[in-house]
Amino acid sequence: MATRTIWKGAISFGLVHIPVGLHTATTESGVDFDWLDKRSMDPVGYKRINKRTGKEIDKDNIVKGVEYEDGQYVVISPEEIADAYPRTTQTIEIHQFVDAADVSFVYLERPYYVAPINKGQKVYALLRDTLAKSGKIGIAKVVIQTKQHLAALIPLGDALVLNLMRWGDDVKSTDELDLPKAGAKATTPSAAELKMARMLVDDMSGAWDPEQYKDEFKSAVMGLVAKKVKAGKTETVVEPQEESPAYADNVIDLTELLQRSLKGKSGGKSAQDAPAKSARKAASKSAKTAARKTSTNMATKTATKTATKTTSRTASKAAAKSAAKPTAKSAPRTRKAA
């Protein structure tokens, strides 16, 4: 079954652009416990509580602050936060290629599958195969949902994987840990110990098969759930109805703009301005189309309304005239008194 594309854009390095889409590569496998009121089996939600007074407060009275010292905050307005957001470029911009072995796994955070779109298969395969044969990975920056990420573009079989990474200052140093120094005499194992350890490792070695590792806690809980369902020990929870927010659907598709950059667009100002001009042109065209539709709808409504009024007026006159004629004919003549 095809997975949903959660992001569309392009991989960019040098003058090469590869239109791609991102797909989630993982699923949450834990048990999701919901809070319920045991007296009524109603769902329990979260409230905005003032930690000092214990009272619930309205969201309009909440501001965002950053603690710069113990107990000291700086308040940041929504406008200032919006200005600080990174500019969305819809591009996985590769800044450097590095040896795959040089990047520690502690920096890797969340993987996404990258798939080519809009006839980008050939260039996609070129980058994938080049990385695989050279033992390199691409270090890139990408903006997803207004948040900027560091990422590694890694070949994996037929696919390219975009693995979001932790920033360098997010990973703690090991300097403060009490670790045995490599090569130190006091902790260096003997040849016999190394031999036995190696034999043990070889004895326990095998091919990597992720399917043989399961979440035992989840299996135990879901087994208990199935047993209780079979025994009829269930409760009905009625979720309160909430209004669904309306979302705008007038999102400009950047796929065509990105595809044009593949057709021999060299660097320079004109190449950089082309997507922006095309976007403005597309937006203007959409606005004109919407205006024409609105004008047509208004004209149609006006014509319909006028026709209805005219028809109604004509029908009323005809009815009145028709009613008057029979009355005149059937009225009895007045005889003079003898």
C-alpha positions in Angstrom: 0.0 0.0 0.0 1.4 3.4 -1.0 2.3 5.7 1.9 1.2 9.3 2.2 3.7 12.0 1.0 4.2 14.3 4.0 6.5 16.8 2.2 7.4 17.7 -1.4 10.4 19.5 -2.5 13.8 18.9 -4.1 17.3 17.7 -3.2 19.8 20.3 -4.2 23.6 20.1 -4.5 25.6 22.3 -6.9 23.3 23.0 -9.8 21.5 19.7 -9.6 17.9 19.6 -8.4 16.0 16.3 -7.8 12.2 16.6 -7.1 11.3 14.3 -4.2 8.7 13.6 -1.6 9.2 12.5 2.0 7.5 9.4 3.5 7.5 8.4 7.2 9.9 5.5 7.7 8.8 4.5 11.2 5.7 3.9 13.3 5.0 4.3 17.0 4.8 0.9 18.5 4.1 1.7 22.2 0.8 1.3 24.0 -1.3 4.5 24.0 -3.0 4.9 27.4 -5.8 7.4 27.6 -7.0 9.1 30.8 -10.5 8.2 31.8 -12.8 9.3 34.7 -13.4 6.0 36.5 -16.8 7.2 37.8 -18.3 8.0 34.4 -15.8 6.7 31.9 -15.5 10.2 30.4 -12.2 11.1 28.7 -9.9 13.4 30.8 -8.1 16.2 29.1 -5.4 18.7 30.0 -6.1 22.1 31.5 -4.0 25.4 31.6 -3.3 25.7 35.3 -1.5 28.6 37.0 1.2 26.6 39.0 1.2 29.2 41.9 -2.6 29.7 42.3 -3.8 26.4 41.0 -6.5 28.1 39.0 -7.3 27.5 35.4 -6.4 30.5 33.1 -7.6 31.6 29.7 -5.3 31.1 26.7 -5.4 34.8 25.9 -3.5 35.4 29.2 -0.7 33.1 28.2 2.6 34.4 26.8 5.8 32.6 25.8 8.9 33.3 27.8 12.5 32.1 27.7 14.4 31.6 31.0 17.9 33.1 30.7 18.7 32.8 34.4 17.1 30.9 37.4 13.7 32.5 37.7 14.4 35.3 35.2 12.5 35.3 31.9 12.3 37.3 28.7 8.9 37.4 27.1 8.8 36.8 23.3 5.8 38.0 21.3 4.1 35.9 18.6 5.3 38.4 16.0 8.9 38.1 17.1 8.6 34.3 17.0 7.2 34.4 13.5 10.1 36.6 12.3 12.6 34.2 13.8 11.1 31.2 11.9 13.4 29.9 9.1 12.4 30.7 5.5 10.6 27.7 4.0 12.5 26.7 0.8 11.1 23.2 0.1 14.7 22.2 -0.5 16.9 19.5 1.0 20.1 21.6 0.5 23.2 19.4 0.7 26.1 21.4 2.2 28.8 18.7 2.3 29.5 15.1 1.6 31.3 13.2 4.3 32.4 9.6 5.0 29.5 7.6 6.4 31.7 6.1 9.2 32.6 9.6 10.5 29.0 10.4 11.6 28.2 8.8 15.0 24.8 7.2 15.4 24.1 9.4 18.4 23.4 12.3 16.0 20.8 10.4 14.1 17.2 11.1 15.3 14.4 10.3 12.9 14.4 8.7 9.4 12.3 9.5 6.4 12.2 7.7 3.1 12.9 9.9 0.1 11.2 9.0 -3.2 11.6 10.7 -6.6 8.6 12.5 -8.2 7.9 14.1 -11.5 10.3 12.1 -13.6 13.2 12.5 -11.2 14.1 8.8 -11.1 17.2 8.9 -13.2 18.9 11.8 -11.3 17.7 10.2 -8.0 19.4 6.9 -9.0 22.6 8.7 -10.0 22.9 10.4 -6.6 22.0 7.2 -4.7 24.5 5.0 -6.6 27.2 7.6 -6.3 26.8 7.8 -2.5 26.7 4.0 -2.2 29.9 3.4 -4.2 31.8 6.3 -2.6 30.9 5.4 1.0 29.7 9.0 1.4 26.5 10.6 2.9 25.2 14.0 2.3 24.9 16.5 5.2 22.0 18.8 4.5 19.6 21.4 6.0 15.9 21.2 5.5 12.8 23.1 6.8 9.8 20.9 7.7 6.8 22.5 9.3 8.6 25.8 10.0 11.4 24.1 11.8 14.9 23.8 10.5 16.7 20.5 10.8 20.2 19.2 10.2 19.9 15.9 8.2 21.9 13.1 6.7 21.0 11.8 3.2 22.0 8.1 3.3 21.7 5.4 0.6 19.8 2.3 1.7 19.3 -0.4 -1.0 17.0 1.1 -3.7 16.1 4.1 -1.5 17.6 7.3 -0.1 16.9 7.9 3.5 16.8 11.4 5.0 17.7 11.0 8.7 17.0 14.1 10.7 20.0 14.8 13.0 20.6 16.4 16.4 22.5 19.7 16.2 26.1 19.5 17.4 25.4 21.4 20.6 22.5 19.0 21.4 24.8 16.1 21.9 26.6 16.1 25.3 30.3 15.5 25.5 31.7 12.3 27.1 34.5 14.3 28.8 32.8 14.3 32.2 32.2 10.6 32.3 34.6 8.2 34.1 35.6 6.1 31.2 38.5 3.7 30.8 41.0 5.3 28.4 41.7 3.3 25.3 45.2 1.8 25.5 45.7 2.5 29.2 47.7 -0.3 30.9 45.4 -0.6 34.0 42.4 -1.4 31.9 43.9 -3.2 28.8 42.7 -6.8 28.7 45.2 -9.6 28.3 45.5 -11.6 25.1 43.7 -14.6 26.6 40.8 -12.4 27.7 40.5 -10.8 24.3 40.5 -14.3 22.7 37.7 -15.6 24.9 35.7 -12.4 24.4 36.1 -12.6 20.7 35.0 -16.3 20.7 31.9 -15.3 22.7 31.1 -12.5 20.2 31.6 -14.9 17.3 29.3 -17.5 18.9 26.5 -14.9 19.4 26.9 -13.3 15.9 24.3 -13.7 13.2 22.5 -11.8 10.4 20.6 -8.7 11.4 16.9 -9.5 11.3 14.7 -6.7 12.9 11.6 -8.9 12.8 12.9 -11.1 15.6 12.9 -8.3 18.1 9.5 -7.4 19.4 8.1 -5.0 22.1 7.4 -7.5 24.8 5.5 -5.0 27.0 3.2 -4.0 24.2 2.5 -7.7 23.4 1.7 -8.4 27.0 -0.7 -5.5 27.3 -2.5 -6.1 24.0 -2.8 -9.8 25.0 -4.5 -8.7 28.2 -6.8 -6.4 26.2 -7.8 -9.2 23.9 -8.5 -11.5 26.8 -10.7 -8.8 28.5 -12.6 -8.1 25.2 -13.3 -11.8 24.8 -14.6 -11.9 28.4 -16.9 -8.9 27.8 -15.1 -6.7 30.2 -15.3 -3.5 28.2 -16.4 0.1 28.7 -18.0 2.6 26.3 -16.3 6.0 26.1 -18.1 8.8 24.3 -15.8 11.5 23.0 -17.2 15.1 23.0 -17.8 16.6 19.6 -15.4 19.3 18.5 -15.7 21.7 15.6 -13.2 21.0 12.9 -11.1 24.1 12.0 -11.3 25.3 8.4 -8.1 25.2 6.5 -7.2 27.1 3.3 -6.7 24.9 0.3 -5.1 27.5 -2.0 -1.6 26.1 -1.7 0.7 26.7 -4.7 2.2 23.5 -6.0 6.0 24.1 -6.3 6.6 20.8 -8.2 6.4 22.5 -11.6 8.7 25.3 -10.5 11.3 22.8 -9.2 11.0 20.8 -12.4 11.9 23.8 -14.5 15.1 24.2 -12.7 16.2 20.8 -14.1 16.0 22.0 -17.7 19.4 23.6 -18.0 19.0 26.5 -15.6 22.5 27.7 -14.8 23.3 29.6 -11.6 22.9 33.3 -11.2 20.3 35.8 -10.3 17.9 35.0 -13.1 17.8 31.3 -12.1 17.2 32.2 -8.5 14.4 34.7 -9.3 12.6 32.3 -11.7 10.8 30.3 -9.0 9.6 33.5 -7.3 8.4 35.0 -10.6 6.6 31.8 -11.5 5.0 31.6 -8.1 3.8 35.2 -8.4 2.5 34.5 -11.9 0.7 31.4 -10.7 -0.8 33.3 -7.7 -1.9 36.1 -10.0 -3.5 33.7 -12.5 -5.3 31.9 -9.6 -6.5 35.3 -8.3 -7.8 36.3 -11.8 -9.5 33.0 -12.2 -11.2 33.4 -8.8 -12.3 36.9 -9.7 -13.8 35.8 -13.0 -15.6 33.0 -11.2 -16.9 35.4 -8.6 -18.0 37.9 -11.3 -19.8 35.2 -13.3 -21.5 33.8 -10.2 -22.7 37.3 -9.2 -24.0 38.0 -12.7 -25.8 34.7 -12.8 -27.4 35.3 -9.4 -28.5 38.8 -10.4 -29.9 37.6 -13.7 -31.8 34.8 -11.9 -33.1 37.1 -9.3 -34.3 39.6 -12.0 -35.9 36.9 -14.0 -37.7 35.5 -10.9 -39.0 39.0 -10.0 -40.2 39.6 -13.6 -41.9 36.2 -13.8 -43.5 36.7 -10.4 -44.8 40.1 -11.4 -46.2 38.9 -14.7 -47.9 35.9 -13.1 -49.5 38.2 -10.5 -50.9 40.5 -13.1 -52.3 37.7 -15.2 -53.9 36.1 -12.1 -55.6 39.4 -11.2 -56.9 40.0 -14.7 -58.1 36.4 -14.9 -59.9 36.7 -11.6 -61.6 40.0 -12.6 -63.2 38.8 -15.9 -65.4 36.0 -14.5 -66.7 38.4 -11.8 -67.8 40.9 -14.4 -69.6 38.4 -16.5 -71.5 36.7 -13.7 -72.7 39.8 -11.9 -76.6 40.0 -12.1 -78.2 43.0 -13.9 -80.2 45.4 -11.6 -83.8 45.7 -12.5 -85.7 49.0 -12.1 -88.6 49.0 -9.8 -92.0 48.7 -11.4 
